Amino acid sequence: MGGMHGLGPIAPETDEPPFHHAWEGRVHALAIAAPSGANIDARRHQRERIPGPIYLSMTYYEKWFEALRQGLLSGGHVTEDEMIAALADSAARKATPRMAPGNVSQVLSRLGSYLREAPASAAFAVGDRVRARNLHPTGHTRLPRYVRGRLGVIERIHGAHVFPDTHAHTGDEDPRWLYLVRFTSRELWGPDAAEHDSVSLDLWEPYLEPA
């Protein structure tokens, strides 16, 4: 949520470790190994569905844990009673683990890509001026709120990639062109922003319109 008013500055931690507590590493591992059936965009949307006041009070991996918990419940993988007791019902159907201890390294080191065959020609070229659409979707999107309605310039074309707005809700990859778009800091935050600063974002074609 960087760039949104009222949420304070972004203060990077010097030499920040991957995990600040052992339980965070366990949550990360569980989220990857859990049989939720959800793709990465659906998992992101699950975190976004946490009510705002609760979301803002949580740490990063607390959000991951709550999304994991809700995903397991809504997917029918555990019951509320099992979750509370932290104990599986002895009569429950047994599932095959998504990853066994012996193949964790193999599964996690497998190369993957969200690059897909383009469904049509790209609408924009490098150097084109574009405007981020002022969209307000009710579901998942990767278009930051602070950039909506702002003017930018196409810096690079990444090819067609899985479109997260569709992928999160239907599982359909719906490939769309992905562009690197540069916005000046003054375009985003007004005349008091640093003159020579800018922000570059990867944005899918449906997020953009000709300027």
PECOR-V825440 format. One line per field, one symbol per residue. ss: DSSP state (H for helix, E for strand, L for the rest). Layout:
BEGIN
ss = ???
END
This chain:
BEGIN
ss = LLLLLLLLLLLLLLLLLLLLLHHHHHHHHHHHHLLLLLLHHHHHHHHHLLLHHHHHHLLHHHHHHHHHHHHHHHLLLLLHHHHHHLLLLLLLLLLLLLLLHHHHHHHHLLLLLLEELLLLLLLLLLLLEEEELLLLLLLLLLLLHHHLLLEEEEEEEEEEELLHHHHHHHLLLLLEEEEEEEEEHHHHHLLLLLLLLEEEEEEEHHHEEEL
END
